[in-house]
Amino acid sequence: MWSYTLALLPYATSLGLIFLGSVLLHRLYLHPLAHIPGPPLAKVTYLFEWYYDLVLSGQFTFHLKSLHDKYGPVIRINPNEVHIHDPDFYDEVNNQTNSPTDKPAQVAEVFGPYPATIGTQSHDLHRIRRSALNPFFSKKSVVQLVPVMQCPIQIMCQRLRDASATGAVLNVKYLFAAVTLDIINDYCFARDPVYILQPDFGRKGFDDVDSFLQVSLLNIHLPWLMRFTYSLPDSVNKTLAPAMADILDFRRDLSRQVEAIRGGQDRSHEGAGHRTVFHELLESKLPPDELKPDRLRDEAFSVMTAGSGTTAMVLRSATYHIAANPAIQQKLHAELCAAIPDPAQTSSLTDLEQLPYLAAVINEALRLCGPVTHRIGRQFPGRSLCCAGYLIPAGSTVNMTPYLIHMDEGIFPAPQEFRPARWLSGDKRLKKYLVAFNRGPRSCLGLNLARAELVLVLAAVFRQFNFDVSGVSRKRDIDMTRDYILGAAAPNSPGILVKVLEC
Ligand code: HEM
């Protein structure tokens, strides 16, 4: 038996080598993307990308810039994907309504097999799911939601007042995460504020989400991993990855809440005084398959997580940059004092949105600290693209990275500097290049809500307070050092520890 096996070994090895050689030759010379420039190693193997994303931990996004400097605006980043860095080509990839746009499978399933709007591959199914959610997040709906937002914002201001009175050090990373999660929790499920009232703002849950995002980067490259993980019982997952425990509990709790609404046990929306997403979604005209428990659980998970962590990241970075730049803080404070003479009173969202300096601060925060740092991938089954003379055949995966556009020195000089004034220069072109929410049919569902939260929270905070940020290190605590889908601070960052000053 052994002698047969040994005799066959050279044949098997030769066959293996011939197969490998053919794959390499195909990828280099015959593949539909063979003509696209890029590092030879990236053309033939995924290992190139894995090295930067997995071995060096979330570094590929930074490396992309040097690849584009070397190979031009259109490059091949792995055997089957193209990356484009051409800010003027952004709408061509992301803002098309005249042809179907799919999401590549590994990006759609980044958080696991995930039948939420954000995790939907197919264009047509995405339209169905997205249309059901759109009405909740229109500008009009968000304006009606302002009183809901004001409740946790007022509690947040009281927490800041208390910290200022006692001199306590506050971690604003968790403060802002709590306030945004309370807002979306109320909108989705008619729940009173919870997190903003907790002494540590519910820190552990937010830290677990950070760990979950790190795992999700692994999942983009090895999509079977999360599929396998979710097929295991929760108890096994909790033992293998303790950080998953809170995430799994959170998911199960969301499922319980949705089912309690469906079963009629949860009628909290009746006294809420505002519409709530999941009570209405359950009564919507979505087809029955779309209303199944797992589908709505995952939709809830996506809206709750996308609807809190992202805005909180912009709030905390903006807070640091404003407080660290006295001239900016003073200018903003002066504008807010004129608009809100009595800080005990709140101004309308519409009035606050008209304040030019506040708007400039928010645009600059979205540019410099846009939370979604990973490349955004799309597929066009029926449309080929032509960029910089390169034909990209229909069906290819095409990526673009908002972070690289926001850091483009040709558009935003000194891109690493927080300069709200650049938005007041009268250069109307700049807005075209602010793509923190992406554009087009798959752009951010919560854009209006996020912008309203940024306006209301920053106006309330900087009308009344300033911060001693001498204990914060920009390099360690604020700037993205690793791209885990959302930008992550350095591993040794304690959060954003500040002293609150009343002004
Ligand atoms: C400053 C805050 C925010 C930023 C910068 C942001 C950014 C983004 C980006 C870039 C995308 C596109 C992702 C992709 O194409 O794969 C996206 C999608 C999404 N965002 Fe946001 N987001 C923010 C806040 C919110 C909020 C408050 C919600 C609450 C509802 C939300 C819910 C979603 C959902 C559900 C999607 C998926 C949309 C779809 O696939 O149709 N986001 N967001």
Residues whose N, C-alpha, C, O or C-beta is under 5 A from the ligand:
A	BS01	HEM	T117 I118 R130 V303 A306 G307 T310 T311 V314 P371 V372 I376 A436 F437 N438 P441 R442 S443 C444 L445 G446 L449 A450
